Amino acid sequence: MINVTKCFLPPMEEYIELLKTSWDKAWITNNGPLAQELEKQLAAHLGAKHVLFCSNGTIVLQMILKAYGITGEVITTPFSYVATTNVLLWENCKPIFVDIEPDSFCMDATKIEAAITEKTEAILATHVFGYPCPIEQIEAIGKKHNLKIIYDGAHGFDAFYKNKQLLTCGDVSTCSFHATKLFHTVEGGCIVTDNDELAAKLKLYRSFGHVGDDYFDMGINGKNSEFHAAMGICNLRHVPAIKESRKQISELYDYYLKGLPLQRPVAVATTIYNYAYYPIVFPTEQLLLKTTKALLKEEICPRRYFYPSLNQLPFLKDSQPCPVSEDISSRVLCLPLYHDLAPAAVQKICSIVKAEIDNAEINSIPSLIL
Ligand SMILES: *Cc1c(COP(=O)(O)O)cnc(C)c1O
């Protein structure tokens, strides 16, 4: 079976080598030497002052909302993984959805100001699929209206924007190190910031808000373990190779899908993409469903990232219409993409996609892009 993604695993000996050090010390969690080492390496890799290694890419967003004391309306994107909205609801904030750009699939900065009220406290934007959201515009709006800006960079690891790591753009970004992500620690996530005060607060929050017998603030358990850190240290060594193979596979997809009426996200200029995902947008949802069925028959499992549009989640009390996101969500499919996906598999996937498109009534398909 070919899944939409497959986790990278380092050579087992590399991992065991590191684990031995934990065994020897019998120190397996609570900010141990491997977690500290991983943070140091990540800070150097990203070019960031502070990287806080945490238990996942969801709790880090919750910790930041708490640290900023955000309790009101938060402007956010309807096109992201459900965690981006859930953290707001979980922290009793009110998500206000602003529609996305039809090119980058990221939040449309030109629509943000119309959504700002006296209750707006923050903007939570996602660099969706690893494509940078309109950072300068969002930063300018944040400054003008005195809003906190948080970037959900779960997909943004090792993408570059204007010659710096995307995750270092803005005051604070998060990342997810879940097993399905480009760089992973099995489960895990991080906070990236250059702000000393914020980092100190978040460090406290991460371990229950106390240091020894000194209790400073309400905290939570956002720590991660030495075993997870060891996986991160191993995997970080392989990131260049992982990215290179994903790049080659993505280019192979580009080659085989060339000329088909499929839309692909477009990165803003000066982006160096990380090849985190390979989304394609079909001319119609019907064609997406038919193609998915044909792929599944061959034991190829693509994923509807991201569907439904988050403003249409069934448990929202109220919401805002986002026609662009609703439209893209209904037609977007992520094709399998991982480090050792065979070129023959890519060719097969593309031939199935092409056959389904050729079978469809071509005349009903709007002329298109790729
Ligand atoms: C994966 C993901 C998260 C959550 O990360 P976890 O580590 O799984 O908790 C948050 N936001 C986005 C956009 C994601 O894709």
The ligand as an SDF file (V2000), in Angstrom:
LIG
                    3D

 15 15  0  0  0  0  0  0  0  0999 V2000
    0.1910   18.6140   12.2970 C   0  0  0  0  0  0  0  0  0  0  0  0
   -0.3640   19.9780   12.4990 C   0  0  0  0  0  0  0  0  0  0  0  0
   -0.5930   20.5130   13.7740 C   0  0  0  0  0  0  0  0  0  0  0  0
   -0.5370   19.6830   15.0150 C   0  0  0  0  0  0  0  0  0  0  0  0
    0.6700   19.1260   15.2740 O   0  0  0  0  0  0  0  0  0  0  0  0
    0.7610   17.8560   16.2330 P   0  0  0  0  0  0  0  0  0  0  0  0
    2.2270   17.7300   16.4720 O   0  0  0  0  0  0  0  0  0  0  0  0
    0.1880   16.6980   15.5010 O   0  0  0  0  0  0  0  0  0  0  0  0
    0.0040   18.1630   17.4890 O   0  0  0  0  0  0  0  0  0  0  0  0
   -0.9760   21.8390   13.8890 C   0  0  0  0  0  0  0  0  0  0  0  0
   -1.1620   22.6020   12.8030 N   0  0  0  0  0  0  0  0  0  0  0  0
   -0.9880   22.1190   11.5640 C   0  0  0  0  0  0  0  0  0  0  0  0
   -1.1940   23.0400   10.3960 C   0  0  0  0  0  0  0  0  0  0  0  0
   -0.6160   20.7900   11.3610 C   0  0  0  0  0  0  0  0  0  0  0  0
   -0.4920   20.2940   10.1300 O   0  0  0  0  0  0  0  0  0  0  0  0
  1  2  1  0
  2  3  1  0
  2 14  2  0
  3  4  1  0
  3 10  2  0
  4  5  1  0
  5  6  1  0
  6  7  2  0
  6  8  1  0
  6  9  1  0
 10 11  1  0
 11 12  2  0
 12 13  1  0
 12 14  1  0
 14 15  1  0
M  END
$$$$
